[in-house]
Amino acid sequence: MTRHDDPLFQPFTLGELALPHRVLMAPLTRSRSAQPGDVPQAMNVEYYRQRAGAGLIFSEATQISPQGKGYAFTPGIHSAEQIAGWRRVTDAVHDAGGRIHAQLWHVGRISHPALQPGEALPVAPSAIRPEDAKTFISADSGMVDVPQPRALEAGELPGIVEQYRQAAENAREAGFDGVEVHAANGYLLDQFLKSGSNAREDAYGGSLDNRLRLPLEVVEAVVGVWGKARVGVRVSPTGSFNAMHDEDPVATFGAFAKALDSIGIAYIEVVEDSFQGNHETGRPEAVIDAIRGRFAGAYIGNGAYTADEARQRIADGRADLVTFGRPFIANPDLPERLRSGVALNEPDYATFYGGDEHGYTDYPFLEARD
Ligand code: PHB
């Protein structure tokens, strides 16, 4: 294939954004915000600036409220300092010619009293403890088990929707190009969607329609701020990370895709694998069909893609765009490298979460830059 017809390097119009190519940067938790306050800082500005060659950057998962936090050192988007910190990030990405969406995150039950306001229990649709799920509460304690959560009262749910709406406003003020609602990987909205974590008996659980209700109210609220063309949703229909299970992912995520299609959002990003990339069972083709068949917006594939697999899936119409995670950690100039077919730097797992510039902004570019 010539460079000219490489599927990865065809432009794409995502909602209102003109993307120069299809190599997008996945949302990646790096746990390096300034303390106290979970504020994006200078090294975060430099990290995103280095990666502005992505077709589109998705920010690392960013908590919408103090209650939405589940790991030490992850950034928020609920305080004035955080908004100002993100403004420096988005300015740097835009000055370097890039585009960036904020990923809006509430962790639900994947948290710990040590991270919660007033040392309260984490909240969830139901008081079901995620077996073996862990979180990171401080540099000293390392990974700890998450406790049994407290089930949210129905009367608290409008407040959660409001936290998302306010965070979407804050993302506008911070200069993002749009927002991605995180409904994947076992965090709050995924906990509502999936049968294994939602045993509610009110209008927000039980039937499939009821399980979709809170995620859809959140998407509507965010669309009210941004307009539908600047909003997407991330899902992980078959993911088991964080002790997740759904009795019928084809039905659940087919119905969710149909409802998102009615709202008219720009894209769905689908984690087609475990987020760690254990590519054992293959991609869940039936679920992919269910989503693609019901959703007219863009389909963004994710999950341990190689460049060649991404090319093939786009050429076959299985995805419109692809997000790359670990390759973007280790290769700030990933699109340039994939375009020219040169070797990639290998990621260093030991420096993924927390720490300083080492393993963060010191991966080499193809050529030394001044
Ligand atoms: C993590 O911090 O481990 C994490 C965050 C967001 C995800 C997945 C994992 O979607």
Residues whose N, C-alpha, C, O or C-beta is under 5 A from the ligand:
A	BS01	PHB	T29 A61 N185
